[in-house]
Amino acid sequence: MNDAHHIAAVPEHDQQPQQRYGDEQPMSLELGQLVTEMSRPVPRAALSARAAAGLWALRVFAVLVSLMVVYAFIGQLR
């Protein structure tokens, strides 16, 4: 079997990168369908306990850094 014939037999979707579906999805919908799909809530992702703890630590860090910035700003006003 020659290589040219084998390459032509591969379906188009196998030759395209995985992002093809994401790129073409909004283009194939009418405006009303797109609005309906975009307004539908997305379910929460199932996270491991380690990932959830990491996200909570990130939230606490963001709050602490924000408080530090506010404190420094108020300190410079005096």
N, C-alpha and C positions, 0 to 999 in steps of 0.2 A: 504494500500500500504506500503510495507516495505521500509526502508531507502536505502538499498543497490541498489534496483532497481531504485529508484528515482535519486540517484547520478549518476548511469550509463547512465541515459537518458539525462543528461546535456551535451550539445555539448562541444567539446574539446576547442573551442575558448572562451567559457565562463569560463573555468577553468584556463586559462592562464592569466598572468598579461597583462596589456595594452601595455607594451613595446614589445610584441611579434612581431607586425607588423614591427616596426622599426628595430628589430634585423634580421628578415628574408628577408627584402626587398632587400638589396644589394646582398645577397647570391643567390637570385633567378634570377638575371640578368646576361647576358653575359657581357664580358668586354666592347664591343662596346656600348651596351645598357646603361651600368653604366656610361660610359664617357658622353654619350649624355644626360642622366638625370642629371648628376652632373654639366654640363656646361650650363644648362638652368637657366636663371636668376629667382630669387625668387621675387615676388611682395612685395612692401613695406607693412608693417603691418599697419593696421588702429589703430592709437593711439588716446586716448582722449586728449583734450587740456591740461589737468593736467599732463599727462604722457609726452607729448611733451615738456612742460615747464620744467619738472623735468630733462629730458635728456639734454636740452639746459643748464640748471644750472650745470649739471654734467660736460658738456664740458667746460664751462667757468671756473669752479673750477679746472679742470685738467690743463688748460692753465695757470692759475694763479700759481698753485703749481709748474708747470714746470719752469715758469719764476723765481720763488723764488729759486729753486734748482740751476738754471744757475747762478743767482746773487750770491748765497752763494759760489758756486764753483769758480767763477771769483774773489770774495772777498778773498778767501783763497790763490789764486795765488800770491797776492801782498805781 
